[in-house]
Amino acid sequence: MQTTLEILTHPLLDTVRHGFFTRRGGASSGLFSGLNCGFGSSDQAEIVAINRARVAEAMGVPPGRLATVHQVHSAEVAVLRAGDDPAGFTQLRADGIVTDQPGVALAVLTADCQPILLADPQAGVIGAVHAGWRGALAGVIEAAVSAMQDLGADRIRAVIGPTISQRAYEVSEEFMEEFLVEDPDYHRFFSGGPNGRPMFDLPSFGLMRLRDAGVEAEWTRHCTYSDPDRFFSYRRSTHQHEADYGRLISAIAL
């Protein structure tokens, strides 16, 4: 069983501890082989706990200081303040979490959606966001930036981690229409696909929303769908008629 974790980092965040963890390493087996960190999956809870403990150790915090939220594809962002118990955040329905507290790691789970890690190292403020198409369109990115600014951040950097790329993301005309109703200029994030259906560029959309919010931002350029050895993918699992899928974790700490 492979135990060595593979952790992707980016120079834009090199002054803070951070990592986009691949599925390599970890205690899960079968469909979840590797580092499945999703309690929402049908994987054994005790195995998921072991995987999360390995992530916490890699981030330099105790397992109880790895903070995640109950993700619901919303624009809600939780703020972890002094005295808050990070373990208690797991039941909060939100898709972003920010803090100015040292000694805690913020994390989000994904399996095609965008994991976004944010930091203003000088101000000592960090954030983690789960931004699928619905949350990104609803404003979760801007909500996280605003929450970080409320904590004193003013020069925020952000990196989008492994997510589904445009070449793998075929959508419906109705899906595209939801974006065009919001802003006709969003047409530029869609192209024609091989089956005559639109192909959506989720990471470019996320980068646009980040940069429009005044954030310096980049994407690691890893596609979850196209690399099964390194990444879990909801869409790939669906196409392969698998019963379930693992969840990747991305984390950041001061």
C-alpha positions as CSV (number, residue, x, y, z in Angstrom):
1,M,0.0,0.0,0.0
2,Q,1.4,3.4,-1.0
3,T,1.8,5.7,2.0
4,T,3.9,8.6,0.6
5,L,1.7,11.6,0.0
6,E,2.0,13.7,-3.1
7,I,1.5,17.3,-2.4
8,L,1.3,19.9,-5.2
9,T,2.3,23.5,-4.3
10,H,2.5,26.8,-6.2
11,P,5.1,29.6,-6.0
12,L,2.4,32.2,-5.6
13,L,1.7,30.8,-2.1
14,D,5.3,29.8,-1.2
15,T,5.4,32.0,1.9
16,V,2.6,30.0,3.6
17,R,2.1,26.3,4.2
18,H,-0.2,24.9,1.6
19,G,-0.9,21.9,-0.5
20,F,-3.2,20.4,-3.1
21,F,-3.0,16.7,-2.1
22,T,-3.4,14.1,-4.9
23,R,-4.9,10.7,-4.3
24,R,-1.4,9.1,-3.9
25,G,-0.6,7.9,-0.4
26,G,-3.3,7.1,2.1
27,A,-5.0,4.0,3.5
28,S,-8.1,3.7,1.3
29,S,-8.6,0.8,-1.2
30,G,-10.8,-0.2,-4.1
31,L,-12.6,2.7,-5.7
32,F,-11.1,5.0,-3.1
33,S,-7.6,3.7,-3.4
34,G,-5.2,6.2,-1.9
35,L,-5.9,9.4,0.0
36,N,-9.7,9.6,0.1
37,C,-10.6,12.4,2.6
38,G,-14.3,12.4,2.2
39,F,-16.5,11.3,5.1
40,G,-19.4,11.8,2.6
41,S,-18.2,8.9,0.6
42,S,-19.1,5.3,1.4
43,D,-15.5,4.6,2.3
44,Q,-14.9,3.4,5.9
45,A,-15.0,6.3,8.3
46,E,-12.0,5.1,10.3
47,I,-9.9,4.9,7.1
48,V,-10.9,8.4,6.0
49,A,-9.9,9.6,9.5
50,I,-6.5,8.0,9.1
51,N,-6.1,9.8,5.7
52,R,-7.1,13.1,7.2
53,A,-4.7,12.6,10.1
54,R,-1.9,12.1,7.5
55,V,-2.9,15.4,5.9
56,A,-2.9,17.2,9.2
57,E,0.5,15.9,10.0
58,A,1.8,17.1,6.6
59,M,0.3,20.5,7.3
60,G,2.0,20.6,10.8
61,V,-1.2,20.6,12.9
62,P,-3.0,18.1,15.1
63,P,-5.9,16.2,13.4
64,G,-8.4,18.3,15.4
65,R,-7.0,21.5,14.0
66,L,-7.7,20.6,10.4
67,A,-10.9,22.6,9.7
68,T,-13.4,21.7,7.0
69,V,-17.0,22.6,6.5
70,H,-20.1,20.8,5.2
71,Q,-20.0,21.8,1.5
72,V,-23.3,22.5,-0.2
73,H,-22.4,24.4,-3.4
74,S,-23.3,27.7,-1.8
75,A,-21.8,31.2,-1.6
76,E,-21.6,30.9,2.2
77,V,-18.2,31.4,3.9
78,A,-17.4,30.6,7.5
79,V,-14.9,32.6,9.6
80,L,-12.8,30.8,12.2
81,R,-12.0,33.2,15.0
82,A,-9.9,33.0,18.2
83,G,-11.4,30.5,20.6
84,D,-13.4,28.6,17.9
85,D,-13.0,24.8,17.8
86,P,-11.9,23.9,14.2
87,A,-13.4,20.4,14.7
88,G,-16.8,22.0,15.2
89,F,-16.9,23.5,11.8
90,T,-17.6,20.2,10.0
91,Q,-21.3,20.6,10.5
92,L,-21.4,24.2,9.2
93,R,-23.1,24.4,5.8
94,A,-20.7,26.6,3.8
95,D,-18.2,26.4,0.9
96,G,-15.5,28.6,2.1
97,I,-13.6,29.1,5.3
98,V,-11.2,31.9,6.3
99,T,-9.1,32.7,9.4
100,D,-6.4,34.9,10.8
101,Q,-5.5,32.3,13.5
102,P,-2.2,30.5,13.4
103,G,-2.0,26.8,14.3
104,V,-5.0,25.7,12.2
105,A,-5.2,24.4,8.7
106,L,-8.2,25.2,6.5
107,A,-9.2,22.6,4.0
108,V,-11.8,21.9,1.3
109,L,-12.7,18.7,-0.5
110,T,-13.2,18.3,-4.3
111,A,-13.6,15.8,-7.0
112,D,-13.7,18.1,-10.2
113,C,-14.8,21.3,-8.5
114,Q,-12.2,24.0,-8.0
115,P,-10.2,24.0,-4.7
116,I,-9.0,27.5,-4.2
117,L,-6.4,28.4,-1.6
118,L,-6.0,32.1,-0.7
119,A,-3.5,34.1,1.4
120,D,-2.3,37.5,2.4
121,P,0.9,36.5,4.2
122,Q,1.7,40.0,5.4
123,A,-1.8,40.4,7.0
124,G,-1.7,36.8,8.3
125,V,-5.1,35.9,6.7
126,I,-5.8,32.7,4.8
127,G,-8.8,31.1,3.1
128,A,-9.9,27.9,1.4
129,V,-12.8,27.7,-1.1
130,H,-14.8,24.9,-2.7
131,A,-16.0,26.5,-6.0
132,G,-17.9,24.3,-8.4
133,W,-19.8,26.0,-11.2
134,R,-22.8,26.7,-9.0
135,G,-20.9,28.2,-6.1
136,A,-18.6,30.2,-8.4
137,L,-21.6,31.7,-10.2
138,A,-23.4,32.4,-6.9
139,G,-20.4,34.4,-5.6
140,V,-18.5,32.2,-3.2
141,I,-15.2,33.5,-4.4
142,E,-16.1,37.1,-3.8
143,A,-17.6,36.2,-0.4
144,A,-14.3,34.6,0.7
145,V,-12.3,37.6,-0.5
146,S,-14.6,40.0,1.4
147,A,-14.4,37.9,4.5
148,M,-10.6,37.9,4.3
149,Q,-10.6,41.7,3.8
150,D,-12.8,42.0,6.9
151,L,-9.9,40.3,8.8
152,G,-7.4,42.8,7.5
153,A,-6.3,41.3,4.2
154,D,-5.6,43.7,1.3
155,R,-3.1,41.9,-0.9
156,I,-4.6,38.5,-1.5
157,R,-3.0,35.8,-3.7
158,A,-4.9,32.7,-4.8
159,V,-4.2,29.4,-6.6
160,I,-6.8,27.2,-8.1
161,G,-5.8,23.6,-7.7
162,P,-6.6,20.4,-9.7
163,T,-10.1,20.8,-11.3
164,I,-11.9,19.6,-14.4
165,S,-10.6,21.2,-17.5
166,Q,-12.6,22.5,-20.4
167,R,-11.8,19.6,-22.7
168,A,-13.4,17.2,-20.3
169,Y,-16.4,19.3,-19.2
170,E,-19.3,18.9,-21.6
171,V,-22.5,20.7,-20.5
172,S,-26.0,21.3,-21.7
173,E,-27.4,24.4,-23.5
174,E,-29.5,25.0,-20.3
175,F,-26.4,25.0,-18.2
176,M,-24.8,27.6,-20.5
177,E,-28.0,29.7,-20.4
178,E,-27.7,30.1,-16.6
179,F,-24.4,31.8,-17.2
180,L,-25.5,34.0,-20.1
181,V,-28.5,35.2,-18.2
182,E,-26.1,36.5,-15.5
183,D,-23.8,38.1,-18.1
184,P,-23.8,37.6,-21.9
185,D,-20.0,38.1,-21.9
186,Y,-19.7,34.7,-20.1
187,H,-20.1,33.2,-23.5
188,R,-16.3,33.3,-23.8
189,F,-16.1,30.5,-21.2
190,F,-17.9,28.1,-23.5
191,S,-16.8,26.4,-26.7
192,G,-18.3,23.9,-29.1
193,G,-17.6,20.3,-28.2
194,P,-17.1,17.2,-30.3
195,N,-20.7,16.1,-29.7
196,G,-22.2,19.5,-30.6
197,R,-22.7,20.5,-27.0
198,P,-21.0,23.3,-25.1
199,M,-17.7,22.7,-23.2
200,F,-17.3,24.9,-20.1
201,D,-14.0,26.3,-18.9
202,L,-14.4,26.2,-15.1
203,P,-10.9,27.3,-14.1
204,S,-10.8,30.2,-16.5
205,F,-14.2,31.3,-15.0
206,G,-12.7,31.0,-11.5
207,L,-9.6,33.0,-12.5
208,M,-11.8,35.7,-13.9
209,R,-13.8,36.0,-10.8
210,L,-10.7,36.1,-8.6
211,R,-8.9,38.7,-10.7
212,D,-12.0,40.9,-11.0
213,A,-12.1,40.8,-7.1
214,G,-8.6,42.3,-7.1
215,V,-6.8,39.0,-6.4
216,E,-3.6,37.9,-8.0
217,A,-4.4,34.4,-9.1
218,E,-3.1,31.3,-11.0
219,W,-4.3,27.7,-11.8
220,T,-2.0,24.7,-11.3
221,R,-3.3,23.5,-14.7
222,H,-4.0,19.9,-13.5
223,C,-7.2,18.3,-14.9
224,T,-8.9,15.9,-12.4
225,Y,-10.8,14.0,-15.1
226,S,-7.8,13.3,-17.3
227,D,-5.4,11.8,-14.7
228,P,-7.0,8.9,-12.8
229,D,-3.7,7.9,-11.2
230,R,-3.4,11.2,-9.3
231,F,-6.9,12.6,-9.0
232,F,-10.5,11.5,-8.0
233,S,-13.1,12.7,-10.5
234,Y,-16.9,12.7,-10.0
235,R,-17.5,12.9,-13.7
236,R,-15.1,10.2,-14.6
237,S,-16.6,7.9,-12.0
238,T,-20.1,8.6,-13.4
239,H,-19.0,7.9,-17.0
240,Q,-17.4,4.6,-15.8
241,H,-20.6,3.7,-13.9
242,E,-18.8,3.4,-10.6
243,A,-20.8,3.3,-7.4
244,D,-18.9,6.1,-5.7
245,Y,-15.8,8.3,-5.8
246,G,-13.1,9.6,-3.6
247,R,-12.6,13.2,-2.5
248,L,-9.3,15.1,-2.8
249,I,-8.2,17.5,-0.1
250,S,-6.5,20.9,-0.4
251,A,-5.2,22.7,2.7
252,I,-3.5,25.9,3.8
253,A,-2.1,27.1,7.2
254,L,-0.3,30.1,8.6
